[in-house]
Amino acid sequence: MRNEFDFAPLYRSSIGFDRVFNLLNNAQRVQAVDTWPPYNIVKAGDDDYRIVIAVAGFGEEDLSITHERNVLIIAGEKTDKEDAQYLHHGIAGRSFERRFELADHVKVSGASLKNGLLSVELKLEIPEEMKPRRIPIGASEAQQVEKQTAPLQIEGGKQVA
């Protein structure tokens, strides 16, 4: 039994949302979910986000953060190989790669490693031309330019625009 949603009807009535529908389709196909290392996604403000990943045992040299187009990749790989004999090995030190899909205009503003927690700061920076703007109701811009450049006429001793 398949529990997949069909997004085809939405394609007919929406424009420019192809990436969103592809993300939803891909999310439905995820089979095995890797839960290691554990992480939190925190909304720190209106346009500020933070990803916090528990990376106990990893140092700064063992971790890499890569920001590609709309994808943040955080990977960890232990570089030191100990020849110790463990009686109990409870701290996981295996390699990992965690991918996060980012919205357009989300930028990485910084990262820090403290007390075994890797924090990646993200900021949504919408360009000015994409921010909402108020459109005045009235004459079109072409009519306003025409009105400004029209020659002035003098009638009965008064100047009229």
C-alpha positions, 0 to 999 in steps of 0.5 A: 500500500502506497501512502504517497501524495500526488502533487500533479494538480498543484503543478497546474495552478502554481508557478515557480514552486517546482523546487517545493514540490520536488522537496515534498516528493523527496521527503516522501521517499526517505527510507532509512532515517539516520538519527545520529548525531542528534540535532536541534533547529532553533528559531532565534529571531524573526530572521535568525535560525540556529542548528545545534548538533551534538558532536561529542568527541569531535574537534574543530579539525574533524568537522566540516561545514559546506554551504552549497546552493540551498543545501548546508552539509555538515560532516564529521570524520575522526582523524585520530586512530587509537589502538586502545582496547576498550572495555566499553565503547559508548561514545560514538565516534563514527563518521557522519554527514547531515544535510539541511535544505535551506530556503532561498536567501538563507545565509550562514553567518557563523559557526562555533564548537563549545562543550561538544555542541556545534552551533551553526548560525543562519540568517534569512536575508531577503533582498530589498527588491523582493521585500513587500512594497506598497503600490499607490492607487492612482495614475500609472507611472507613464501617466505621471511622467507624461503629466510632469513633462507636459508643457504648462499653459497659461489661461486667463492669467493663471498657470495650469498644469 
